[in-house]
Amino acid sequence: MSLPTDGLIVVAKRECPTCVLVEPLLDRLAQSHAALAILSQDDPAYGAHLPGSLHDASLEQSFALDIEIVPTLIRMHEGREIDRTYGWDRTEWQRVSGIKDLGESLPPVRPGCGSMTLEPGIAEQLAVRYGKARFSSRQIELGDAEDPAEACFERGWTDGLPVVPPTRERVLRMLSGTTRKADEVLGMIPPNLAPCTVEKVAINAVMAGCKPEYMPVVLAAVEAALIDEFGMHGVLCTTMFCGPVVIANGPITRAIGMNSGVNALGQGNRANASIGRALQLVIRNVGGGRPGEIDRSALGTPGKYTFCFAEAEHTDWLPLSVERGFAPGASTVTLFAGEGVQGIVDQKSRTPESLARSFAACMRVVDHPKLAMAGDALLIVSPEHARVFIEAGWSKARLLQELTTLLQLSTDDMIAGAGGIAEGLPATLAGKTIPKFRPGGILIVRAGGTAGLFSAVVAGWAASGLVGSTPVTQEITA
């Protein structure tokens, strides 16, 4: 049935009490208007005694009319809509219908219900089927007997764990989490330097298990990985252990429920796990960075599945984002080329001086006691350890200054730390003192549960010259 070019259209559903309320008015509308279409979204019996009744089972007509609330009353003239109202408002229905005494026996106002076209899953199906949703990525057709999850394994799209099959509806839903256009190119993803669009990121975010509201964080993480100083190609191709560690700051971390507290570096939080995984899948599936091929890590690290957490921001310690030059209140991601987590267990130190020395002692042996000026370090301070410093008036900057001093190593220090083995130390270092980490190479963040005097250090991959990675920070936008 075609819709009237001149007349009224009523869109309703039986499960809506307000639609049931106005159903008796349909006869009056039909008497006053020669052309009346009644679109029922769920029950073919709704208004079925009138000739203009149509069961919109496919929701194609409701979608074309952009129905958001039922009941909706629309007035058409010469093939175009000239007026509409929704829910039940007696004054509005009288105005749109042109019937002055319509619904006088009904309550003045009643709210409507959500249209079936907006139900989760349905909205995306309709947009794909009838709307303007267009995808530039190649669509893979699966056989009727193929298991979608197994098909993703067979095509090499996974990191070894099952992924969520990226259907067009799921990708469209993921794209709703950002205002950026699907065909916007973020840059060239290493190692194959393949162009990466927002749509490609959305596909991998679906596979990683992200929610749409995570998309701005995922996009910022991908953009950060493309900054030259981070050296994503090298992070991927080195035989070292490293992978990108994503550290999130700002209001968005709380809005999407990221974990900065108990077990912040572990499992159990969807946002942490899926955001870090999405970045890894983009590098794998768009850039071609697969283990055993261009990814040549000798041992790897579990962090190559995902390594993402939020900083537990504290008013007395500047958040990492502010330390790195962003305005207070900005949401950012910082990428750090990190290895595994090395625990720091100190339940005895009660002064900041003692605890700082304890931290430095553990940090001296990162990678190897004799290895200096060859890497960075991410120091993750638990709230209980941070309290020791904060109550003594130490800022992050004060702690960093102390660690920088304590981590100046002489040749004798390095030999002693290596059990007296001098082999491998260049003769040119004799009598010299050098820093354990590159200048500016120590990042400090606060995270973890409020009970437990445990902190951690994550070694960072870096070296002199053009080899290595420098931490980078990217602001998160919608």
N, C-alpha and C positions, 0 to 999 in steps of 0.2 A: 504494500500500500504506500502510495506517495503522500507526503505531508501537504497540507493545504498551503497554497500560495497567498490566500486571503482567508483569514479565520483565526481560530484558536487552537493551541496545542496544550494538552495537559499531560505532564509526565509524573508518574506515581509508582508506588510499590505497596503491595498489600501489607507487608510487615511494618509499615510506618503508621502509627496511630493517627497522625494528622492527615495522611492520605485517605484513611478510612473515614475520618471526620468529614472531609469534603466530598466524598463519593456521591452522596445524595444530590450534590449541586450539579453533577454532570448532565442530568436531564434538562435542567434550566439552561445550562450553557448551550446544549444542543438545540433547544427551542429558539434561542435568540440568535444563534449563528448557524448558518447553513453548512458551514465547513468547520467541523470540530474533529480533531484527532486526539485519541486517548492512548498514550503509550504506557503500558504496564511493564515494569522491569522484572517482576517476579511471578505474578499470577494472571494467567490468560482470562480468568473470569472477571477481573476488575474492569467494570464498565462494558462488559461483553455484550450487553443487550442493546448497545448503541452501534450504529453502522461504522463509526470512525474508530472503533476499538482495535488496538494492535498489541499483541504480546511481543515486546521488544526483547526476545530471549537472548539474542546475540549482543544486545546493548549497542548495536551499530548506530541506531537513530539517536539514542541518548548521548552517545559519545560525540556525534556530529553536532548536536545541539549544545554541547558543552554544559551538560547538566551537573551541578554540584550538590544541590539540595532538592529533595522531593517533599511535597509536591511542588512542581514549577508550572506556572501558567505563562504562556507566551502568546503574544498577538503578532500575526503576520499580515503584511500588506504588500502586494505586488512582488511576492517572492522573497521578501526580506523581513527580518525581525524588526519590529518597531517598538516593542515594549515587553517587559517580563517582570514577574514577581515570584517569590518562592516562599515556602512555608505557608501558613495561613495568617493573613492580615486582611481583615474584612474590607477595610478602606482601599487597600491596594488591589485586591481581587475585583472590587466594584469598579475601580478606575480602569484597570487593564481590560476587563470584559465589557465595560460599558453598560453594565446592569446595575442600576442604582440601589436596588434593594436586595442584592444577592447575599445570601447567608445571614440574614438578619437574626435568625434563630440560633446561630452558632456563636461561640465565644468570640470576642473581638480579635484575639491574637493567639496563635499556637505555633511553637517552633516546628520546623520540618526535621527531616532525617537526612543523613548522608546518602547521596546517590550511590547505587551499586557500581557505577563506573569508577568510583574512587576507592573501592575496597582494595586492600593490599593484594598484589599479584594481578588483580583484574585490570587495574589502571594501566599497567605496563603491557599486558596482553593486547588491550584495545589500542594503545598507542602504536604498537608494532603492527597490528593487523589493519587498522583503519587510519592511523595518524600519519604524521610526517617524520616519524623516527626513521632515520637512515644511518646505516653503519658503513664505514669505509673498510673495516677489517674483513678479511676473507672468512666466509661462513663455511664451516665444516659440516657436511651432512653425514649423520650416522645411520647405520642400518637398523632396522626395527629390532633386531635381536642383540644389538650392541649395548653393553652396559656403559653409560656415559662416564662413570668414574674410571672404569678399566680402560676406556678409550683414551682418557687423558694420560694414564700411565703409559699406554702403548705408543703414544705420539710424543712422549718425552717432555710433557708440559709440567710435570710435578717435581718436587724436591725430594721425592721418596715417600712422602705422606700423601694420603688422598686429598684431592682438591675439589672445590665446588664447581661442577660443570658450568661454564659461563654462557648460559642461554642469553638470547637477545633481551628477553624481559628482565633478567637479572642485571645485565649490563646497563640497560636503560635506567633501572632503579638506582644503580650505583652512581650513574651520571647525575642523578637528581641531587646528589650530595655536594655538588659544586656549581658555581655560576659560570664556570669557564666553558668555552665551546669544545665540543667533543673532538673537532678536527684541529684544535690548537696543537702545534708541535712544541714540545718542551725542549727538545734538543736531540742529539745523536747519542744513543745508548751504546757504551762499549760492551764487549770488545769489537763487535762487528760494525759499530757506528751506524746502527739502524735508527731511522727517525722514530721518535716516540711521541704519540699523540696522547691527549687526555683520555681518549677512548681506549687506547692500549693499556693505559694505567688502570682504567676502570675494569677491564677484562681480568687483569691479574689481581686486582683487589677483590673481585668476586671469587676468584679461585682461592685466594688466601683466606677467605672467610670474613672479610671486612663488612661493616655496616656502611651505608651511604654517608653517614655523618663523619666517618673517618677519612673520607676522600681528601679534604684539604690538607690533612697531615701527611697522607701518602704522597700527594703531589709535591708538597714541599720537600719531603725526603728524597724523592726522585730528582728534583731540581738541585738539591744540595749535592747529590752524588755526581751531578754533571759539572759541578764547579771544578775547574782545572786543578786547583790546589789540592783537592781531595784525592785526585789520582785514582779514580775508580778502576781504570784498566789495570793499573799496577796492583791495587788491592785484590783484584780478582786473580791476576796471573802469578803473583808471587808464590814461591814455595813455602812462605811463612804461614802462620796459623790464622791470619786476620780476616775479618769481614766487617761490614759497616755496622757500627753501633748507633742506634737512633736514640737521642736524648731529647725529650720534648719538654717545653716550658710554656707557661702562660695559662690563661683562662680556658683555652680549648681543651687542655688536658683534663680539667675537672668536668667540663661540659660533656665530654664523650666517655668519661669514666675510666681514664687511664690509671694504672696502678703506680704509685710512688712510695707505697708503704710496705707492709708485710709481704715478703716474697716478690718484691718488685722486679728482681732479675729472673724470676722463675716462671712456672706455668700458672694457668688458672685465670688470667685476665684476657678477655677476648681482644680488647683494643691493642694492648701491648703486643700480644702474639701475632695478630693478623696484620698490623701495620708494618712491623719489621719483616714479616714473611712476604708481604706484597712487594716491598722494595726488592727483596731477593729474587722473587719470581719475575719481576720486570727485567732485572739484569739477566736472568736465565732465558726467558722466553722471547724478549724483544732483542736483547743484546747478544744472545747466543753464549752466555757464560756458563758452560756446563762443566762439572767436575770430570777430570780425566781428559778433557779436550783443552780448552784454553785456561780453565781453572786448574792450576798445577800445584795447589797446596799439598805439601807432603803428608800432613796429618789432618788438616782442617780443624774445625772447632764446632761444637754444637750450636754456637752462635750464628753459624751460617744458615741455619734454619730461620732463626729470628733472634734479634737482640735489640729490644726496644723497651724503654721505660720512661717514666716522667720523673722530673726532679721534685722532691718534697720541698717546696719553697718555704722559706722562713724569713720573717720580717727583719731579723738581725743579721742574716747572711744574704748578700745579693744573689739573686738567681743567675744561673749561667748565662742566660740570654742578655741580661743587663751587663754582666761582666764583658760580654762580647760585643757591646756597643748598641744594643737595641733598647728601645724605650721601656720603662716599667709598664707592665700590663700587656706588652706585646706577646703574641704566641709565636714560638719558633721551634725549629728542630735543629739540633747540632749533630753532625755526623763525625764519628771518631772511628778510625780504622783499628778496631780492638781485637785482642786475642781472647784467651779464657779469663775466668774470674779467679784471682788469687786472694784467698781470705786473709784478713788481718784480725787475729784474735788477741785482744788485750783487755782483760777484765780487771786489771790491777792499777793502771795509771789513773791518778786522780788530779793531776795538774796538766795544763796544756803543754808545758815544756816536755814532760815525760811522755805524753801521748804522741807529740810530734816526733820525738826521737824514735818511738816505737814504729810509727808509720814509716819514717825514713829508713829504718833498719830493714823493714820488709820490702820497701821499694828498691833498695840497693841491689837485690838479687833478681829483679825482673829480667827475664830472658837469660841472663848469666851474670854472675858477679863481676866478670871482667869485661862485660860489654857496656860501653858508655857512649853517649852522644850518638846513639843509633836508634833511638826510639822516643816515644812519648809515653805518658801515663795518665790514665783516668782514675782518680782517687774518689771512691764512693764512700762517703762518711755517713755512718748510721746516725739517727737522731740522738741516741744515748751518747755516742762519742762526740757528736757535734755539741751537745749540751756542755761537755767539759770545756770546750773552747768558748762557747757563747757566754756562759756564766762568768768566765774570766775576762770577758770583753774582747776576745779575739775575733776579728772578722775573717772571712775567707782569705782576704789579701794578706792579713797578718800570718795566717797559717802557711800560705804559699811562700811568703818571704822566708819563714823559718825552715820550711822543707828545702827550698832552694839552697840555703846556706848549708844545711845538714847533708845535702846530696852532692857536695863538692868532693870528689874522690881523688886521692893520690894513687900512684902506682902501688904503693905499699898497702893501701886500703883494698884495692882490687885483688891483689895477690892473697892477702889475708882472708878476704871473703871467699876466695876460691880454694881454700884449704892449703895455701902455700904454693900453689901451682902457678908458675910465672909464664909457662908456655903460651905463646900467642900474643903476648903484649909487645907492641912495637918498642924498640929501643928508644925511639924519639920521645916516648912518654915518660922516660925516666926522670924523676925529680919534679914532674909537673902535676898540677891539680886540674882536673877537668870535671864538668858537671855530668851527672849520670844521664840526664835527659837534655834534649835540645832546649835552648832558651825559649821560654814561653810554651814548652811542651807538656806542662802539667795542668790538667783540668781537674777542678774539684767540684763535686756535686753532692748534695745531701739527699739520701734516699734510704728506704728500708723501714722495718718495724720499729716501734718505739721501745720495745723490750729486747735487749740483747746488745752487748758491747762488742759488736762485730762490724767491721768495715771491710772494704775490699779494694784491690787495685787491679786494673785491667791494663795490660801492656798494650802500647800502640806501635804500629808498624811505621817506621820512618828510617831514613838513612840520609847520608849527605848527597849533595848534588841534585840531580833530577829524579832520583829514585826515592820513593816513599810517599807518605800521605800527610797532609796537614789538616787538622780539624777545621770544619767549615760550619757556618750557621746560616740558615735560611728562614726568613719570616714566613709564617703561615697566613695565607689569604683565602678568601672564600672561593 
